[in-house]
Amino acid sequence: MDKDKLEHLINDIGIARFVGRINSGLIDPVVGYQIVERFVAQHRSPSLASHLLALFRA
């Protein structure tokens, strides 16, 4: 999938399901986590950011 389609997908299904697809191998991790970083930067929220950091540290 190209980056535009992935950005649309993360908006459609949400970040948790998107990360699940990365972890299951459906989305390339390098590109997928770049999309996640952009998504988080655009939707800054202290609770969302801390939650995502916890996911990445796990």
C-alpha positions as CSV (number, residue, x, y, z in Angstrom):
1,M,0.0,0.0,0.0
2,D,1.2,3.5,-0.7
3,K,1.4,6.1,2.1
4,D,-1.7,8.0,1.0
5,K,-3.8,4.8,1.3
6,L,-2.2,4.0,4.7
7,E,-3.0,7.5,6.0
8,H,-6.6,7.0,4.9
9,L,-6.7,3.6,6.5
10,I,-5.5,4.9,9.9
11,N,-8.2,7.5,9.9
12,D,-10.8,4.9,9.0
13,I,-9.9,2.1,11.4
14,G,-8.2,4.0,14.2
15,I,-4.7,3.8,15.6
16,A,-5.1,0.7,17.7
17,R,-6.3,-1.5,14.8
18,F,-3.7,0.1,12.5
19,V,-0.9,-0.9,15.0
20,G,-2.4,-4.3,15.2
21,R,-2.1,-4.7,11.5
22,I,1.6,-3.6,11.7
23,N,2.2,-6.1,14.5
24,S,0.5,-8.9,12.5
25,G,2.7,-8.3,9.4
26,L,-0.1,-6.9,7.2
27,I,1.6,-3.5,7.0
28,D,5.4,-2.9,6.6
29,P,6.6,-1.8,10.1
30,V,8.9,1.0,8.8
31,V,6.3,2.7,6.7
32,G,3.5,1.9,9.2
33,Y,5.2,3.5,12.2
34,Q,6.0,6.6,10.0
35,I,2.3,6.9,9.4
36,V,1.6,6.5,13.1
37,E,4.1,9.2,14.0
38,R,2.5,11.6,11.5
39,F,-1.0,10.7,12.8
40,V,0.1,11.4,16.4
41,A,1.7,14.7,15.5
42,Q,-1.5,15.8,13.8
43,H,-3.8,14.7,16.6
44,R,-1.8,15.8,19.6
45,S,-3.4,14.8,22.9
46,P,-1.5,14.2,26.1
47,S,-3.4,11.0,26.8
48,L,-3.0,9.7,23.3
49,A,0.7,10.5,23.2
50,S,1.4,8.8,26.5
51,H,-0.7,5.8,25.5
52,L,1.2,5.4,22.2
53,L,4.6,5.7,24.0
54,A,3.5,2.9,26.3
55,L,2.6,0.8,23.3
56,F,6.0,1.4,21.7
57,R,7.9,0.6,24.9
58,A,6.1,-2.7,25.4
